[in-house]
Amino acid sequence: MDYAQRVNNLRQKMEANGLDGFLVSKPENLYYLSGFTGEGLLVLTAKKLYLVTDPRYTEQAQVEAVGWEVYEQKQGYIKALPELCQGLSKIGFESQHLTFGQYLKAQEAVGERLEPRASLVEELRRVKEPEELARIRQAVAIGDAAFQELLPMIAVGTRERDLAIELERLLKLKGCSREAFDTIAVAGERASLPHGQPTENKLARGDMLTLDFGGFYRGYAGDTTRT
């Protein structure tokens, strides 16, 4: 992944939007720009890259976020802003992600310099790099393989929750780090529920079965539905 190029692309967007600083709080965007998989806040300026995190993630950040200066903050990430945002006049933030309470704290930290900007990073993420496409394809392939192994278990008397548990086990066994969303396994009259939760309900002869599942592979998700 070319994280440096992604940062350069975002800096170009910052300049086009009249920003000399930008705060990234959405976890998916933290990962996209830095490779960091923990919790934190990114602070970008024209010349500096800061990753604010707490002691739980300091060592991890130093390994994953190459090229970023790791700033350890024990009392909440926003408390680092007065120091890291010195000299900045217009600081963009992810208005679609930051809560109102967090915004008020950030405003208290840096004053009236905050500028709401929605989807700046998402606009970059829309165009996938070859490595991103490869990871998505692998996530989908893992889902397909997990489904094939599940087929013998789909039989009269099997509980919905057992199918969901086995799918999640197979996804992780084959390389996914975690589920991309709550696994759906619903049968019979419940098969029409698009977001139904698996229960103790047992499959009966003639039942319709709906499965919706997927996992994250190296930061990218697969999503498979089978009936």
N, C-alpha and C positions, 0 to 999 in steps of 0.2 A: 504494500500500500504506500502510495506517495503522499505522506502526510504533509510534507513541506509544500508541495504544489497545492494541496487543498487549502493550506493556510494562506498562500499567496493569492489564490482565487478569492478567498474571503476578504482579504485586505483590499483587493480591487473593488469589491462590492462596498466595503466600508467607505472607501474614498469616493465612490460614486454617490453614496448616500450622505456625504458630508460628515462622516464620523471619524474621530481619531482614536476611539476605543470601542471595544465590543465585549459584552459579557455573554458567555455561553453556559446555560444551566441545564439544558435538556440532556439526559444521559446518552441518548443515541448520537447526539451531536458532539458531545465530549469524545466519544469513541471515534467518530468519523474524523475529527480534526487532530486527535492526539494518540489514539490507540489505547487510551486509558479505560479500564473496565470497572473502576471503582466509583465512589461518590466524590463529587467536587464541583468546582466552578472554574471555567477558563476566563482569563482576562487577556485580551489581545490589544496591542497597540501597534503603531507603525513599525516599531523596532523591537518590542518586547513580547514574550510569550510566558504567561504565568499560569500554573495549575495550582489552584488553592484546594487543599484537602486537609483531612484531620489525621491524627497519629495512626489510626487504624490502617490507612492506605499509603502512608508516606513512602515506605520501602517499595511497595508495588508500583507507585507512580514513578519513582526514579528508574525503575526497570522498563516500564511500558511506554512512558511518555518521553521518548527521546527528543531532545531539542527544546523541551519546556523546562522552565525554572519552577521547581516544586516549592510551594510556599505553604508551610504547615500552620494551620489555624485551629486552635482548640475550642474557641468560643463561637463558632458559626462562621461560615465562609464569607458572609457579607462584611464582617468586621475587618477583613483584609483590604477592603476597597479604598478607604481614605489614603492608605500608603501607596497602593499599587496604581491608583488613578490620579496621582499628583500630576499636574500640568496638562491634563486632558480637558477639553472644552465641551465635546459632545460624545456621550457614551451610549452606544446602542445596547439594547437588551432584548431578549427573546420574549416579546410581550404575549405570545400565545402559550408560554410555558410558566413564566414567573407568576406566582400567586400574588394577589393584592397585598397580603401581609408582607411577603418578601419584597415587593416593590416599595412599600412604605419604609422598610428598613434600609433598602438600598438608597432611597431618596434621602433619608436621614444621614447616610454615610457620605454621599457625594453631592448633595444639594440638587439644584435644578438642572444638572447637566445630563440627566437621563433622557434618552430618546427611544420610544418604542419602535421596534422593527420586527415584523413577523416574517418568518420563513426565509431569512437570508441564507441560512445554512441549508435548509431544505431545497432551495432552488439549485444549489450545487449538487445535492445528493440525487436529484432527479436523473442526472446523466451518470450512468454506472460505468465504472472502470472494468476492464477485462477480469481482474482478480475478483471484483465484487460479483460479477455475473457468474464466475466459476463457483464461488461459495454458495450463491443462491441455488445454482443447479445441484450442487452436492447436498444441500439441505433438503431439496425436493427428492433427490435420489434416495436419501436415507429414509424419508417418509414412505416412499414406494416400497423399499425393501422391508421396512417394518410391517407394512400392511400385508405383504405377501406371507410373512412368517406368522402373522396373526390369523390368517384364514382358517387353519384347522381348528382354532379355538371358537370360531363362530358357529355355535351349535345350540340346539334346544337345551335349555336349562342353564346356560351361561349367563351370569349377571352382567348388567351394563358396566358396573364399576370395575369388574374384573377385566373387561376388555380395555377400559381406559387405562388401568394400572399397567397392563401388559404392553400396551402401545407406548406408554411413557418409558417403560423399562427398555424396550427395544430401541427407541430413539436414542437414548443415552448410551446403550451398549454399542450402537453403530457409529457413535461419534458426535452426537449433539450434546451441548453443554447443559441445556435445560429446555423445557417446553416453551414454545413461542406464545402460547395462550392456553387457557384451560381446555383440556381435551374433552370433546363432546362424544358421547356414545349413548344413543337413545333409540329405543325399539318400540314396536307396536304403535299404540296411539300416540306415544311420546315422540315418535320419529319425525313429526312435523315441527318440533320445537327447534328453531335455528340455533339457539344458545342454551339448550337444555343441559342440565347437569346429570351425570351418570348416577344411577340409584341402585338399590337392591333388586330392581325389576329384572326378571329372568326372561330370556328369549323364548318365545313359543313358536310352534310350527306356523309358517305363513306370515310371520312378523316382517315388517319393513324395518331395516336397521340403518341408522344414519351415523356416520363417523366423521368427525372433523378434528384434525390433529396436525401438529407440526412442531419442529424444534429449531433451535438456534445452532448453526454451525459456524464457528469462528466469527460470531457477531452478526450473521445474516440468517433470516428465517425462511423456512419452508411452510407451506400451508396446503394441506391435502384434504379433500372431502370425498368420501365414498359412500354409496348407498347399496 
